[in-house]
Amino acid sequence: MDDELRGRVEAELGRAERARRAGQEGRARVCARRAAGWSLQAYFRRRTGRPAPENALDLLRWLQSDVEAPQHLRLAAERLTARVTQDFRLPHQEDPLDDARRIVDAYGAGAP
């Protein structure tokens, strides 16, 4: 990941943390999802030979189907794209910020 994108991803993770501290869990999840998706751009280009989509959700959905990606990261991407229930709860217990950080840590340096 180039320095500009890395800065954007880290800034978005920072916004996620600040939103959580402010009690804005929905905003925190949106920011976490964006950061995770953006961190996949270089990996997507290497795997497909195509330009990466700008849309973070598209990248996370793509990661879910990438059989070369480790299962725990595909599951993290799946959780980040899960819809909240009618009472605005996530259908799982895992922390979206932790899931985002796992993906950023794995793919943010351009690996694997």
Jmol script that loads the backbone (N, CA, C; Angstrom):
load data "model"
ATOM      1  N   MET A   1       0.867  -1.167   0.000  1.00  0.00           N
ATOM      2  CA  MET A   1       0.000   0.000   0.000  1.00  0.00           C
ATOM      3  C   MET A   1       0.910   1.224   0.000  1.00  0.00           C
ATOM      4  N   ASP A   2       0.571   2.179  -0.831  1.00  0.00           N
ATOM      5  CA  ASP A   2       1.408   3.378  -0.870  1.00  0.00           C
ATOM      6  C   ASP A   2       1.149   4.237   0.375  1.00  0.00           C
ATOM      7  N   ASP A   3       2.043   5.191   0.596  1.00  0.00           N
ATOM      8  CA  ASP A   3       1.971   6.006   1.809  1.00  0.00           C
ATOM      9  C   ASP A   3       0.677   6.813   1.903  1.00  0.00           C
ATOM     10  N   GLU A   4       0.205   7.318   0.761  1.00  0.00           N
ATOM     11  CA  GLU A   4      -1.026   8.117   0.776  1.00  0.00           C
ATOM     12  C   GLU A   4      -2.221   7.260   1.213  1.00  0.00           C
ATOM     13  N   LEU A   5      -2.331   6.071   0.631  1.00  0.00           N
ATOM     14  CA  LEU A   5      -3.436   5.184   0.996  1.00  0.00           C
ATOM     15  C   LEU A   5      -3.294   4.717   2.444  1.00  0.00           C
ATOM     16  N   ARG A   6      -2.075   4.410   2.859  1.00  0.00           N
ATOM     17  CA  ARG A   6      -1.845   3.998   4.247  1.00  0.00           C
ATOM     18  C   ARG A   6      -2.313   5.091   5.217  1.00  0.00           C
ATOM     19  N   GLY A   7      -2.011   6.338   4.896  1.00  0.00           N
ATOM     20  CA  GLY A   7      -2.452   7.455   5.722  1.00  0.00           C
ATOM     21  C   GLY A   7      -3.967   7.555   5.765  1.00  0.00           C
ATOM     22  N   ARG A   8      -4.602   7.348   4.616  1.00  0.00           N
ATOM     23  CA  ARG A   8      -6.068   7.378   4.553  1.00  0.00           C
ATOM     24  C   ARG A   8      -6.689   6.267   5.394  1.00  0.00           C
ATOM     25  N   VAL A   9      -6.109   5.079   5.307  1.00  0.00           N
ATOM     26  CA  VAL A   9      -6.614   3.930   6.075  1.00  0.00           C
ATOM     27  C   VAL A   9      -6.445   4.186   7.567  1.00  0.00           C
ATOM     28  N   GLU A  10      -5.270   4.630   7.966  1.00  0.00           N
ATOM     29  CA  GLU A  10      -5.024   4.881   9.393  1.00  0.00           C
ATOM     30  C   GLU A  10      -5.914   6.011   9.918  1.00  0.00           C
ATOM     31  N   ALA A  11      -6.113   7.042   9.112  1.00  0.00           N
ATOM     32  CA  ALA A  11      -6.999   8.139   9.527  1.00  0.00           C
ATOM     33  C   ALA A  11      -8.429   7.630   9.705  1.00  0.00           C
ATOM     34  N   GLU A  12      -8.857   6.739   8.826  1.00  0.00           N
ATOM     35  CA  GLU A  12     -10.219   6.193   8.921  1.00  0.00           C
ATOM     36  C   GLU A  12     -10.358   5.313  10.161  1.00  0.00           C
ATOM     37  N   LEU A  13      -9.323   4.547  10.481  1.00  0.00           N
ATOM     38  CA  LEU A  13      -9.359   3.759  11.721  1.00  0.00           C
ATOM     39  C   LEU A  13      -9.406   4.678  12.940  1.00  0.00           C
ATOM     40  N   GLY A  14      -8.698   5.789  12.873  1.00  0.00           N
ATOM     41  CA  GLY A  14      -8.755   6.773  13.950  1.00  0.00           C
ATOM     42  C   GLY A  14     -10.146   7.347  14.116  1.00  0.00           C
ATOM     43  N   ARG A  15     -10.809   7.632  12.985  1.00  0.00           N
ATOM     44  CA  ARG A  15     -12.195   8.118  13.049  1.00  0.00           C
ATOM     45  C   ARG A  15     -13.111   7.062  13.663  1.00  0.00           C
ATOM     46  N   ALA A  16     -12.858   5.804  13.347  1.00  0.00           N
ATOM     47  CA  ALA A  16     -13.662   4.715  13.926  1.00  0.00           C
ATOM     48  C   ALA A  16     -13.517   4.699  15.448  1.00  0.00           C
ATOM     49  N   GLU A  17     -12.304   4.825  15.921  1.00  0.00           N
ATOM     50  CA  GLU A  17     -12.062   4.823  17.371  1.00  0.00           C
ATOM     51  C   GLU A  17     -12.729   6.027  18.042  1.00  0.00           C
ATOM     52  N   ARG A  18     -12.604   7.191  17.425  1.00  0.00           N
ATOM     53  CA  ARG A  18     -13.221   8.398  17.994  1.00  0.00           C
ATOM     54  C   ARG A  18     -14.748   8.289  18.009  1.00  0.00           C
ATOM     55  N   ALA A  19     -15.303   7.736  16.946  1.00  0.00           N
ATOM     56  CA  ALA A  19     -16.762   7.559  16.902  1.00  0.00           C
ATOM     57  C   ALA A  19     -17.219   6.615  18.007  1.00  0.00           C
ATOM     58  N   ARG A  20     -16.472   5.555  18.221  1.00  0.00           N
ATOM     59  CA  ARG A  20     -16.837   4.615  19.287  1.00  0.00           C
ATOM     60  C   ARG A  20     -16.791   5.305  20.644  1.00  0.00           C
ATOM     61  N   ARG A  21     -15.737   6.059  20.905  1.00  0.00           N
ATOM     62  CA  ARG A  21     -15.635   6.762  22.190  1.00  0.00           C
ATOM     63  C   ARG A  21     -16.777   7.748  22.375  1.00  0.00           C
ATOM     64  N   ALA A  22     -17.297   8.282  21.273  1.00  0.00           N
ATOM     65  CA  ALA A  22     -18.408   9.235  21.329  1.00  0.00           C
ATOM     66  C   ALA A  22     -19.766   8.527  21.378  1.00  0.00           C
ATOM     67  N   GLY A  23     -19.741   7.196  21.433  1.00  0.00           N
ATOM     68  CA  GLY A  23     -20.992   6.449  21.497  1.00  0.00           C
ATOM     69  C   GLY A  23     -21.687   6.283  20.157  1.00  0.00           C
ATOM     70  N   GLN A  24     -20.975   6.521  19.077  1.00  0.00           N
ATOM     71  CA  GLN A  24     -21.547   6.408  17.735  1.00  0.00           C
ATOM     72  C   GLN A  24     -21.080   5.097  17.083  1.00  0.00           C
ATOM     73  N   GLU A  25     -21.626   3.995  17.560  1.00  0.00           N
ATOM     74  CA  GLU A  25     -21.168   2.675  17.124  1.00  0.00           C
ATOM     75  C   GLU A  25     -21.416   2.445  15.629  1.00  0.00           C
ATOM     76  N   GLY A  26     -22.530   2.927  15.118  1.00  0.00           N
ATOM     77  CA  GLY A  26     -22.798   2.767  13.694  1.00  0.00           C
ATOM     78  C   GLY A  26     -21.761   3.474  12.843  1.00  0.00           C
ATOM     79  N   ARG A  27     -21.405   4.686  13.210  1.00  0.00           N
ATOM     80  CA  ARG A  27     -20.375   5.449  12.502  1.00  0.00           C
ATOM     81  C   ARG A  27     -19.026   4.747  12.628  1.00  0.00           C
ATOM     82  N   ALA A  28     -18.736   4.198  13.805  1.00  0.00           N
ATOM     83  CA  ALA A  28     -17.477   3.482  14.003  1.00  0.00           C
ATOM     84  C   ALA A  28     -17.380   2.294  13.050  1.00  0.00           C
ATOM     85  N   ARG A  29     -18.479   1.586  12.893  1.00  0.00           N
ATOM     86  CA  ARG A  29     -18.500   0.420  12.006  1.00  0.00           C
ATOM     87  C   ARG A  29     -18.305   0.841  10.554  1.00  0.00           C
ATOM     88  N   VAL A  30     -18.938   1.912  10.142  1.00  0.00           N
ATOM     89  CA  VAL A  30     -18.786   2.410   8.770  1.00  0.00           C
ATOM     90  C   VAL A  30     -17.321   2.761   8.497  1.00  0.00           C
ATOM     91  N   CYS A  31     -16.698   3.464   9.414  1.00  0.00           N
ATOM     92  CA  CYS A  31     -15.294   3.856   9.243  1.00  0.00           C
ATOM     93  C   CYS A  31     -14.381   2.628   9.222  1.00  0.00           C
ATOM     94  N   ALA A  32     -14.640   1.672  10.105  1.00  0.00           N
ATOM     95  CA  ALA A  32     -13.833   0.448  10.140  1.00  0.00           C
ATOM     96  C   ALA A  32     -13.960  -0.306   8.826  1.00  0.00           C
ATOM     97  N   ARG A  33     -15.164  -0.403   8.326  1.00  0.00           N
ATOM     98  CA  ARG A  33     -15.416  -1.109   7.071  1.00  0.00           C
ATOM     99  C   ARG A  33     -14.685  -0.421   5.913  1.00  0.00           C
ATOM    100  N   ARG A  34     -14.739   0.904   5.872  1.00  0.00           N
ATOM    101  CA  ARG A  34     -14.038   1.640   4.814  1.00  0.00           C
ATOM    102  C   ARG A  34     -12.531   1.392   4.877  1.00  0.00           C
ATOM    103  N   ALA A  35     -11.966   1.485   6.066  1.00  0.00           N
ATOM    104  CA  ALA A  35     -10.519   1.290   6.216  1.00  0.00           C
ATOM    105  C   ALA A  35     -10.111  -0.107   5.759  1.00  0.00           C
ATOM    106  N   ALA A  36     -10.858  -1.108   6.165  1.00  0.00           N
ATOM    107  CA  ALA A  36     -10.538  -2.488   5.785  1.00  0.00           C
ATOM    108  C   ALA A  36     -10.631  -2.666   4.277  1.00  0.00           C
ATOM    109  N   GLY A  37     -11.685  -2.158   3.688  1.00  0.00           N
ATOM    110  CA  GLY A  37     -11.846  -2.292   2.241  1.00  0.00           C
ATOM    111  C   GLY A  37     -10.740  -1.598   1.478  1.00  0.00           C
ATOM    112  N   TRP A  38     -10.437  -0.374   1.852  1.00  0.00           N
ATOM    113  CA  TRP A  38      -9.372   0.364   1.167  1.00  0.00           C
ATOM    114  C   TRP A  38      -8.035  -0.365   1.252  1.00  0.00           C
ATOM    115  N   SER A  39      -7.776  -1.022   2.374  1.00  0.00           N
ATOM    116  CA  SER A  39      -6.485  -1.702   2.545  1.00  0.00           C
ATOM    117  C   SER A  39      -6.328  -2.890   1.595  1.00  0.00           C
ATOM    118  N   LEU A  40      -7.406  -3.324   0.973  1.00  0.00           N
ATOM    119  CA  LEU A  40      -7.368  -4.472   0.059  1.00  0.00           C
ATOM    120  C   LEU A  40      -7.011  -4.099  -1.374  1.00  0.00           C
ATOM    121  N   GLN A  41      -6.886  -2.822  -1.681  1.00  0.00           N
ATOM    122  CA  GLN A  41      -6.715  -2.404  -3.066  1.00  0.00           C
ATOM    123  C   GLN A  41      -5.506  -3.031  -3.760  1.00  0.00           C
ATOM    124  N   ALA A  42      -4.340  -3.002  -3.139  1.00  0.00           N
ATOM    125  CA  ALA A  42      -3.143  -3.556  -3.776  1.00  0.00           C
ATOM    126  C   ALA A  42      -3.262  -5.067  -3.944  1.00  0.00           C
ATOM    127  N   TYR A  43      -3.791  -5.723  -2.936  1.00  0.00           N
ATOM    128  CA  TYR A  43      -3.985  -7.172  -3.015  1.00  0.00           C
ATOM    129  C   TYR A  43      -4.935  -7.514  -4.171  1.00  0.00           C
ATOM    130  N   PHE A  44      -6.017  -6.770  -4.290  1.00  0.00           N
ATOM    131  CA  PHE A  44      -6.967  -7.001  -5.380  1.00  0.00           C
ATOM    132  C   PHE A  44      -6.260  -6.875  -6.736  1.00  0.00           C
ATOM    133  N   ARG A  45      -5.473  -5.810  -6.908  1.00  0.00           N
ATOM    134  CA  ARG A  45      -4.774  -5.597  -8.184  1.00  0.00           C
ATOM    135  C   ARG A  45      -3.818  -6.755  -8.491  1.00  0.00           C
ATOM    136  N   ARG A  46      -3.085  -7.209  -7.486  1.00  0.00           N
ATOM    137  CA  ARG A  46      -2.155  -8.328  -7.694  1.00  0.00           C
ATOM    138  C   ARG A  46      -2.897  -9.607  -8.048  1.00  0.00           C
ATOM    139  N   ARG A  47      -3.982  -9.872  -7.367  1.00  0.00           N
ATOM    140  CA  ARG A  47      -4.718 -11.136  -7.580  1.00  0.00           C
ATOM    141  C   ARG A  47      -5.475 -11.152  -8.887  1.00  0.00           C
ATOM    142  N   THR A  48      -5.999 -10.011  -9.315  1.00  0.00           N
ATOM    143  CA  THR A  48      -6.875 -10.004 -10.481  1.00  0.00           C
ATOM    144  C   THR A  48      -6.249  -9.390 -11.730  1.00  0.00           C
ATOM    145  N   GLY A  49      -5.221  -8.549 -11.538  1.00  0.00           N
ATOM    146  CA  GLY A  49      -4.639  -7.836 -12.663  1.00  0.00           C
ATOM    147  C   GLY A  49      -5.509  -6.686 -13.149  1.00  0.00           C
ATOM    148  N   ARG A  50      -6.535  -6.356 -12.372  1.00  0.00           N
ATOM    149  CA  ARG A  50      -7.455  -5.268 -12.736  1.00  0.00           C
ATOM    150  C   ARG A  50      -7.328  -4.132 -11.731  1.00  0.00           C
ATOM    151  N   PRO A  51      -7.762  -2.934 -12.120  1.00  0.00           N
ATOM    152  CA  PRO A  51      -7.812  -1.830 -11.154  1.00  0.00           C
ATOM    153  C   PRO A  51      -8.791  -2.179 -10.031  1.00  0.00           C
ATOM    154  N   ALA A  52      -8.436  -1.788  -8.835  1.00  0.00           N
ATOM    155  CA  ALA A  52      -9.295  -2.085  -7.678  1.00  0.00           C
ATOM    156  C   ALA A  52     -10.481  -1.144  -7.648  1.00  0.00           C
ATOM    157  N   PRO A  53     -11.645  -1.660  -7.253  1.00  0.00           N
ATOM    158  CA  PRO A  53     -12.789  -0.760  -7.079  1.00  0.00           C
ATOM    159  C   PRO A  53     -12.512   0.223  -5.950  1.00  0.00           C
ATOM    160  N   GLU A  54     -13.075   1.401  -6.036  1.00  0.00           N
ATOM    161  CA  GLU A  54     -12.945   2.383  -4.962  1.00  0.00           C
ATOM    162  C   GLU A  54     -13.855   2.038  -3.794  1.00  0.00           C
ATOM    163  N   ASN A  55     -14.948   1.349  -4.076  1.00  0.00           N
ATOM    164  CA  ASN A  55     -15.946   1.035  -3.065  1.00  0.00           C
ATOM    165  C   ASN A  55     -15.426  -0.034  -2.111  1.00  0.00           C
ATOM    166  N   ALA A  56     -15.304   0.335  -0.838  1.00  0.00           N
ATOM    167  CA  ALA A  56     -14.774  -0.580   0.174  1.00  0.00           C
ATOM    168  C   ALA A  56     -15.648  -1.821   0.332  1.00  0.00           C
ATOM    169  N   LEU A  57     -16.948  -1.668   0.254  1.00  0.00           N
ATOM    170  CA  LEU A  57     -17.841  -2.828   0.378  1.00  0.00           C
ATOM    171  C   LEU A  57     -17.610  -3.830  -0.743  1.00  0.00           C
ATOM    172  N   ASP A  58     -17.389  -3.345  -1.958  1.00  0.00           N
ATOM    173  CA  ASP A  58     -17.107  -4.248  -3.074  1.00  0.00           C
ATOM    174  C   ASP A  58     -15.837  -5.050  -2.809  1.00  0.00           C
ATOM    175  N   LEU A  59     -14.823  -4.390  -2.270  1.00  0.00           N
ATOM    176  CA  LEU A  59     -13.572  -5.081  -1.975  1.00  0.00           C
ATOM    177  C   LEU A  59     -13.751  -6.106  -0.861  1.00  0.00           C
ATOM    178  N   LEU A  60     -14.513  -5.771   0.158  1.00  0.00           N
ATOM    179  CA  LEU A  60     -14.759  -6.725   1.239  1.00  0.00           C
ATOM    180  C   LEU A  60     -15.573  -7.918   0.746  1.00  0.00           C
ATOM    181  N   ARG A  61     -16.549  -7.679  -0.109  1.00  0.00           N
ATOM    182  CA  ARG A  61     -17.330  -8.792  -0.670  1.00  0.00           C
ATOM    183  C   ARG A  61     -16.442  -9.673  -1.544  1.00  0.00           C
ATOM    184  N   TRP A  62     -15.538  -9.043  -2.287  1.00  0.00           N
ATOM    185  CA  TRP A  62     -14.612  -9.816  -3.104  1.00  0.00           C
ATOM    186  C   TRP A  62     -13.722 -10.694  -2.216  1.00  0.00           C
ATOM    187  N   LEU A  63     -13.210 -10.132  -1.120  1.00  0.00           N
ATOM    188  CA  LEU A  63     -12.344 -10.899  -0.225  1.00  0.00           C
ATOM    189  C   LEU A  63     -13.068 -12.127   0.320  1.00  0.00           C
ATOM    190  N   GLN A  64     -14.340 -11.999   0.600  1.00  0.00           N
ATOM    191  CA  GLN A  64     -15.109 -13.128   1.117  1.00  0.00           C
ATOM    192  C   GLN A  64     -15.058 -14.328   0.177  1.00  0.00           C
ATOM    193  N   SER A  65     -14.977 -14.059  -1.113  1.00  0.00           N
ATOM    194  CA  SER A  65     -15.007 -15.141  -2.102  1.00  0.00           C
ATOM    195  C   SER A  65     -13.619 -15.556  -2.579  1.00  0.00           C
ATOM    196  N   ASP A  66     -12.580 -14.914  -2.090  1.00  0.00           N
ATOM    197  CA  ASP A  66     -11.216 -15.212  -2.527  1.00  0.00           C
ATOM    198  C   ASP A  66     -10.701 -16.457  -1.805  1.00  0.00           C
ATOM    199  N   VAL A  67     -10.692 -17.571  -2.510  1.00  0.00           N
ATOM    200  CA  VAL A  67     -10.294 -18.838  -1.886  1.00  0.00           C
ATOM    201  C   VAL A  67      -8.827 -18.848  -1.459  1.00  0.00           C
ATOM    202  N   GLU A  68      -8.029 -17.931  -2.000  1.00  0.00           N
ATOM    203  CA  GLU A  68      -6.619 -17.849  -1.603  1.00  0.00           C
ATOM    204  C   GLU A  68      -6.435 -17.135  -0.261  1.00  0.00           C
ATOM    205  N   ALA A  69      -7.429 -16.379   0.163  1.00  0.00           N
ATOM    206  CA  ALA A  69      -7.334 -15.624   1.417  1.00  0.00           C
ATOM    207  C   ALA A  69      -7.576 -16.558   2.596  1.00  0.00           C
ATOM    208  N   PRO A  70      -6.889 -16.320   3.709  1.00  0.00           N
ATOM    209  CA  PRO A  70      -7.121 -17.141   4.903  1.00  0.00           C
ATOM    210  C   PRO A  70      -8.584 -17.033   5.356  1.00  0.00           C
ATOM    211  N   GLN A  71      -9.096 -18.145   5.835  1.00  0.00           N
ATOM    212  CA  GLN A  71     -10.501 -18.195   6.218  1.00  0.00           C
ATOM    213  C   GLN A  71     -10.854 -17.153   7.271  1.00  0.00           C
ATOM    214  N   HIS A  72      -9.968 -16.929   8.259  1.00  0.00           N
ATOM    215  CA  HIS A  72     -10.313 -15.971   9.312  1.00  0.00           C
ATOM    216  C   HIS A  72     -10.469 -14.555   8.761  1.00  0.00           C
ATOM    217  N   LEU A  73      -9.759 -14.234   7.677  1.00  0.00           N
ATOM    218  CA  LEU A  73      -9.899 -12.913   7.062  1.00  0.00           C
ATOM    219  C   LEU A  73     -11.145 -12.849   6.184  1.00  0.00           C
ATOM    220  N   ARG A  74     -11.476 -13.945   5.521  1.00  0.00           N
ATOM    221  CA  ARG A  74     -12.730 -13.980   4.750  1.00  0.00           C
ATOM    222  C   ARG A  74     -13.922 -13.827   5.687  1.00  0.00           C
ATOM    223  N   LEU A  75     -13.856 -14.469   6.853  1.00  0.00           N
ATOM    224  CA  LEU A  75     -14.938 -14.340   7.832  1.00  0.00           C
ATOM    225  C   LEU A  75     -15.012 -12.926   8.394  1.00  0.00           C
ATOM    226  N   ALA A  76     -13.868 -12.304   8.622  1.00  0.00           N
ATOM    227  CA  ALA A  76     -13.862 -10.909   9.102  1.00  0.00           C
ATOM    228  C   ALA A  76     -14.536 -10.005   8.071  1.00  0.00           C
ATOM    229  N   ALA A  77     -14.222 -10.217   6.791  1.00  0.00           N
ATOM    230  CA  ALA A  77     -14.856  -9.429   5.734  1.00  0.00           C
ATOM    231  C   ALA A  77     -16.356  -9.684   5.694  1.00  0.00           C
ATOM    232  N   GLU A  78     -16.754 -10.918   5.892  1.00  0.00           N
ATOM    233  CA  GLU A  78     -18.182 -11.248   5.913  1.00  0.00           C
ATOM    234  C   GLU A  78     -18.899 -10.525   7.053  1.00  0.00           C
ATOM    235  N   ARG A  79     -18.274 -10.526   8.220  1.00  0.00           N
ATOM    236  CA  ARG A  79     -18.895  -9.836   9.361  1.00  0.00           C
ATOM    237  C   ARG A  79     -18.980  -8.336   9.128  1.00  0.00           C
ATOM    238  N   LEU A  80     -17.952  -7.760   8.495  1.00  0.00           N
ATOM    239  CA  LEU A  80     -17.974  -6.316   8.239  1.00  0.00           C
ATOM    240  C   LEU A  80     -19.054  -5.920   7.239  1.00  0.00           C
ATOM    241  N   THR A  81     -19.482  -6.847   6.405  1.00  0.00           N
ATOM    242  CA  THR A  81     -20.523  -6.538   5.422  1.00  0.00           C
ATOM    243  C   THR A  81     -21.908  -7.001   5.871  1.00  0.00           C
ATOM    244  N   ALA A  82     -21.982  -7.605   7.043  1.00  0.00           N
ATOM    245  CA  ALA A  82     -23.282  -8.086   7.548  1.00  0.00           C
ATOM    246  C   ALA A  82     -24.195  -6.901   7.864  1.00  0.00           C
ATOM    247  N   ARG A  83     -25.454  -7.078   7.595  1.00  0.00           N
ATOM    248  CA  ARG A  83     -26.443  -6.046   7.917  1.00  0.00           C
ATOM    249  C   ARG A  83     -26.827  -6.142   9.388  1.00  0.00           C
ATOM    250  N   VAL A  84     -27.124  -4.995   9.960  1.00  0.00           N
ATOM    251  CA  VAL A  84     -27.616  -4.999  11.337  1.00  0.00           C
ATOM    252  C   VAL A  84     -29.061  -5.489  11.342  1.00  0.00           C
ATOM    253  N   THR A  85     -29.501  -5.971  12.490  1.00  0.00           N
ATOM    254  CA  THR A  85     -30.873  -6.442  12.628  1.00  0.00           C
ATOM    255  C   THR A  85     -31.823  -5.254  12.703  1.00  0.00           C
ATOM    256  N   GLN A  86     -33.124  -5.533  12.750  1.00  0.00           N
ATOM    257  CA  GLN A  86     -34.116  -4.457  12.817  1.00  0.00           C
ATOM    258  C   GLN A  86     -33.956  -3.598  14.065  1.00  0.00           C
ATOM    259  N   ASP A  87     -33.398  -4.174  15.123  1.00  0.00           N
ATOM    260  CA  ASP A  87     -33.172  -3.376  16.333  1.00  0.00           C
ATOM    261  C   ASP A  87     -31.735  -2.836  16.387  1.00  0.00           C
ATOM    262  N   PHE A  88     -31.104  -2.741  15.201  1.00  0.00           N
ATOM    263  CA  PHE A  88     -29.782  -2.122  15.032  1.00  0.00           C
ATOM    264  C   PHE A  88     -28.671  -2.840  15.781  1.00  0.00           C
ATOM    265  N   ARG A  89     -28.746  -4.154  15.836  1.00  0.00           N
ATOM    266  CA  ARG A  89     -27.687  -4.972  16.450  1.00  0.00           C
ATOM    267  C   ARG A  89     -26.993  -5.794  15.365  1.00  0.00           C
ATOM    268  N   LEU A  90     -25.741  -6.078  15.610  1.00  0.00           N
ATOM    269  CA  LEU A  90     -25.008  -6.945  14.685  1.00  0.00           C
ATOM    270  C   LEU A  90     -25.422  -8.397  14.922  1.00  0.00           C
ATOM    271  N   PRO A  91     -25.428  -9.212  13.888  1.00  0.00           N
ATOM    272  CA  PRO A  91     -25.811 -10.609  14.046  1.00  0.00           C
ATOM    273  C   PRO A  91     -24.666 -11.499  14.552  1.00  0.00           C
ATOM    274  N   HIS A  92     -23.627 -10.892  15.125  1.00  0.00           N
ATOM    275  CA  HIS A  92     -22.473 -11.638  15.644  1.00  0.00           C
ATOM    276  C   HIS A  92     -21.877 -10.864  16.816  1.00  0.00           C
ATOM    277  N   GLN A  93     -21.005 -11.517  17.548  1.00  0.00           N
ATOM    278  CA  GLN A  93     -20.398 -10.906  18.738  1.00  0.00           C
ATOM    279  C   GLN A  93     -19.066 -10.210  18.459  1.00  0.00           C
ATOM    280  N   GLU A  94     -18.427 -10.532  17.343  1.00  0.00           N
ATOM    281  CA  GLU A  94     -17.095  -9.993  17.069  1.00  0.00           C
ATOM    282  C   GLU A  94     -17.134  -8.474  16.888  1.00  0.00           C
ATOM    283  N   ASP A  95     -16.058  -7.857  17.304  1.00  0.00           N
ATOM    284  CA  ASP A  95     -15.920  -6.400  17.235  1.00  0.00           C
ATOM    285  C   ASP A  95     -15.528  -5.983  15.815  1.00  0.00           C
ATOM    286  N   PRO A  96     -16.309  -5.127  15.169  1.00  0.00           N
ATOM    287  CA  PRO A  96     -15.978  -4.696  13.805  1.00  0.00           C
ATOM    288  C   PRO A  96     -14.631  -3.981  13.705  1.00  0.00           C
ATOM    289  N   LEU A  97     -14.242  -3.259  14.727  1.00  0.00           N
ATOM    290  CA  LEU A  97     -12.949  -2.581  14.680  1.00  0.00           C
ATOM    291  C   LEU A  97     -11.810  -3.591  14.730  1.00  0.00           C
ATOM    292  N   ASP A  98     -11.990  -4.655  15.495  1.00  0.00           N
ATOM    293  CA  ASP A  98     -10.980  -5.723  15.520  1.00  0.00           C
ATOM    294  C   ASP A  98     -10.904  -6.422  14.166  1.00  0.00           C
ATOM    295  N   ASP A  99     -12.070  -6.697  13.567  1.00  0.00           N
ATOM    296  CA  ASP A  99     -12.079  -7.328  12.243  1.00  0.00           C
ATOM    297  C   ASP A  99     -11.373  -6.444  11.224  1.00  0.00           C
ATOM    298  N   ALA A 100     -11.655  -5.154  11.262  1.00  0.00           N
ATOM    299  CA  ALA A 100     -11.013  -4.232  10.321  1.00  0.00           C
ATOM    300  C   ALA A 100      -9.508  -4.221  10.530  1.00  0.00           C
ATOM    301  N   ARG A 101      -9.077  -4.163  11.766  1.00  0.00           N
ATOM    302  CA  ARG A 101      -7.637  -4.133  12.055  1.00  0.00           C
ATOM    303  C   ARG A 101      -6.959  -5.414  11.567  1.00  0.00           C
ATOM    304  N   ARG A 102      -7.619  -6.558  11.700  1.00  0.00           N
ATOM    305  CA  ARG A 102      -7.045  -7.819  11.196  1.00  0.00           C
ATOM    306  C   ARG A 102      -6.791  -7.728   9.689  1.00  0.00           C
ATOM    307  N   ILE A 103      -7.769  -7.212   8.970  1.00  0.00           N
ATOM    308  CA  ILE A 103      -7.635  -7.106   7.521  1.00  0.00           C
ATOM    309  C   ILE A 103      -6.566  -6.085   7.154  1.00  0.00           C
ATOM    310  N   VAL A 104      -6.568  -4.942   7.813  1.00  0.00           N
ATOM    311  CA  VAL A 104      -5.565  -3.907   7.538  1.00  0.00           C
ATOM    312  C   VAL A 104      -4.168  -4.442   7.848  1.00  0.00           C
ATOM    313  N   ASP A 105      -4.012  -5.145   8.961  1.00  0.00           N
ATOM    314  CA  ASP A 105      -2.699  -5.677   9.321  1.00  0.00           C
ATOM    315  C   ASP A 105      -2.228  -6.714   8.309  1.00  0.00           C
ATOM    316  N   ALA A 106      -3.151  -7.510   7.789  1.00  0.00           N
ATOM    317  CA  ALA A 106      -2.778  -8.559   6.843  1.00  0.00           C
ATOM    318  C   ALA A 106      -2.485  -8.019   5.449  1.00  0.00           C
ATOM    319  N   TYR A 107      -3.261  -7.046   5.001  1.00  0.00           N
ATOM    320  CA  TYR A 107      -3.163  -6.583   3.620  1.00  0.00           C
ATOM    321  C   TYR A 107      -2.639  -5.167   3.465  1.00  0.00           C
ATOM    322  N   GLY A 108      -2.556  -4.443   4.542  1.00  0.00           N
ATOM    323  CA  GLY A 108      -2.123  -3.058   4.458  1.00  0.00           C
ATOM    324  C   GLY A 108      -0.699  -2.878   3.993  1.00  0.00           C
ATOM    325  N   ALA A 109       0.143  -3.840   4.234  1.00  0.00           N
ATOM    326  CA  ALA A 109       1.539  -3.740   3.798  1.00  0.00           C
ATOM    327  C   ALA A 109       1.713  -4.330   2.398  1.00  0.00           C
ATOM    328  N   GLY A 110       0.596  -4.669   1.752  1.00  0.00           N
ATOM    329  CA  GLY A 110       0.677  -5.249   0.423  1.00  0.00           C
ATOM    330  C   GLY A 110       0.784  -6.753   0.452  1.00  0.00           C
ATOM    331  N   ALA A 111       0.774  -7.332   1.624  1.00  0.00           N
ATOM    332  CA  ALA A 111       0.867  -8.790   1.755  1.00  0.00           C
ATOM    333  C   ALA A 111      -0.541  -9.362   1.699  1.00  0.00           C
ATOM    334  N   PRO A 112      -0.691 -10.572   1.540  1.00  0.00           N
ATOM    335  CA  PRO A 112       0.289 -11.623   1.249  1.00  0.00           C
ATOM    336  C   PRO A 112       0.627 -11.695  -0.212  1.00  0.00           C
TER     337      PRO A 112
END
end "model"
wireframe off; spacefill off
backbone 0.3
color backbone group
